[in-house]
Amino acid sequence: MGIVRTVLATLALVVAFAGPVGAAVGPTGEVASRTYFSVDDLVNGTSMTQSQCDALATAVWVTADNSSECLRYYMSAPQGRDDAVVLLHGDFVNADNGGTPRVTAADYARTGPQDELNDAAALAQNFGRTAIVLARPGTFGSSGNELKIRHTVHEARLVDAALSLIAARHGIRRFHLVGQSGGAILIGALLASRSDIGCASLGAGRLAVTAEDAARDLAEEAPQTLLDDQAYMAGVRGAADLRTFVISDPADIRSSIAGQNLFVARARARGIPVTHLLTVANFDRGAHHDVMGQALRVLYECLDGASDERIAAVVQQFGRENARKWAQQAPSPRLRQAAMRSSSASTSARSPSAK
């Protein structure tokens, strides 16, 4: 089962989709159902030559800052669609306080290319358009080192280049982006570099680097290369048809609400329409960080033409249900109180769209 599969199950809790999940459409290259991604490559990084990359049907060789990587993508492409949903996953490796890197996705070692193709097919079925799971550098078979490249301007430039090549190869004219955590950070920067984005759903991303972030969890990252909205906000297009949503749990201990608030405030100051949705995350070992399912649902509603008010109501429904689960499962009064505070914020402090 792919890592995205549990997200799709969350999505289906509120929206009933008809019909079975179809098989992936389009090139599958060397994909084999019993091939799994390498945990060693994930933790330590891996390299690839351009010829090796070119031999893969669903991969692009991209260059940025005088450095090249091979980025994999897993796509399901229904005929007659020239727009695509792109999922950018969060981080899969952590090295708290500079310690030994550890894999944070429990099922990564049991996930392979065929799983990601199946996930893309499920997304395409649910969204009714082309769907792409784009593998960030160092993950899901892409070359690179996640710990060294993630959250940086360099990563954003590599992903931007990959989207351009994928668009040219497959005739895609419009992208709709959804991401969690590190994937959401990337989307913030892509808003500044691209003019072909329709709906963007950013879940729990560290969108602005605050003093709190720097003091807590950035010791092993190079501040001068980190993605920070102050560096790219001036370039974000305020197109009339761009709709951007930021989904936050105020109790998030991995991506501070302060940074998300700064991003929203700076965007609105430039006249860029952003809707900030406060919620309660899934029960994720006390982190209040996992809003991937909600980010997917927000993107679905955006593509369906739902109003900001309708989308806010859907997220509030998620928040209330998650708060109930937190109250049942939280092992300490502190966590139960945090869940209730987040629930209160999600129902009373939603920020309206910029007009």
Sequence and secondary structure as in RCSB ss.txt:
>XXXX:A:sequence
MGIVRTVLATLALVVAFAGPVGAAVGPTGEVASRTYFSVDDLVNGTSMTQSQCDALATAVWVTADNSSECLRYYM
SAPQGRDDAVVLLHGDFVNADNGGTPRVTAADYARTGPQDELNDAAALAQNFGRTAIVLARPGTFGSSGNELKIR
HTVHEARLVDAALSLIAARHGIRRFHLVGQSGGAILIGALLASRSDIGCASLGAGRLAVTAEDAARDLAEEAPQT
LLDDQAYMAGVRGAADLRTFVISDPADIRSSIAGQNLFVARARARGIPVTHLLTVANFDRGAHHDVMGQALRVLY
ECLDGASDERIAAVVQQFGRENARKWAQQAPSPRLRQAAMRSSSASTSARSPSAK
>XXXX:A:secstr
  TTHHHHHHHHTTS   S      S  TT  TT    HHHHHH B   HHHHHTSTTEEEEEETTEEEEEEEEE
E  TT  EEEEEE    EE GGG   EE  TTGGG  HHHHHHHHHHHHHHHTSEEEEE  TTSTT SB HHHHT
TBHHHHHHHHHHHHHHHHHHT  EEEEEEETHHHHHHHHHHHH S EEEEEEES   S  HHHHHHH TTS GGG
B  HHHHGGG    TT EEEEEE TT SSS HHHHHHHHHHHHHTT  EEEEE      TT     HHHHHHHHH
HHHTT  HHHHHHHHHHHHHHHHHHHHHH SSHHHHHHHHHHHHHHHH  B    
